[in-house]
Amino acid sequence: MTTVLLLIHLMIAAALVGVVLVQRSEGGALGIGGGGGGFMSGRGAANLLTRVTAFLAAAFFGTSILLAVMATRHAEPTSILNEGGQTEAPAESAPSSLPKLSPIVPPSAPAGPQVPQSQ
């Protein structure tokens, strides 16, 4: 089902790109495009292309949402705390090939100037 929906999604995306590229430019800020008459000129063609673009855009968003929902429905929740499917921490008595090292304790530094205490 996911594969079929993905193929439909890709076809909609390709059609959307094609329809947008076929549309006549409205002038733009750089002065490019919008020159002579295209093969589809007139007000009716613009309305048709606008409606087809809106329909394809809605279909693209719809298939995107459906694909996201289908992807999360089949995914199991994962956690970095529960990596590898373990439910408990490994036992401390497990043999290790590495020797156990004692923690490094830095030498104690003087706490500051010694102030005599009055009694």
TADA-V945525 format. One record per pair of residues at least 6 apart in sequence whose ideal C-beta (glycine too) atoms are under 8 Angstrom apart, sorted by sequence separation. I is the first residue (numbers start at 1). J is the second residue. If there is no record, write none. Layout:
BEGIN
i->I j->J
i->I j->J
END
This chain:
BEGIN
i->27 j->33
i->28 j->34
i->25 j->32
i->27 j->34
i->25 j->33
i->26 j->34
i->25 j->34
i->40 j->49
i->24 j->34
i->24 j->38
i->24 j->40
i->24 j->41
i->22 j->40
i->24 j->46
i->23 j->46
i->23 j->49
i->22 j->49
i->23 j->50
i->19 j->49
i->23 j->53
i->19 j->52
i->20 j->53
i->19 j->53
i->16 j->53
i->19 j->56
i->16 j->56
i->15 j->56
i->16 j->57
i->12 j->56
i->16 j->60
i->12 j->59
i->13 j->60
i->12 j->60
i->9 j->60
i->12 j->63
i->9 j->63
i->8 j->63
i->9 j->64
i->5 j->63
i->9 j->67
i->5 j->66
i->6 j->67
i->5 j->67
i->2 j->67
i->5 j->70
i->2 j->70
i->1 j->70
i->2 j->71
END
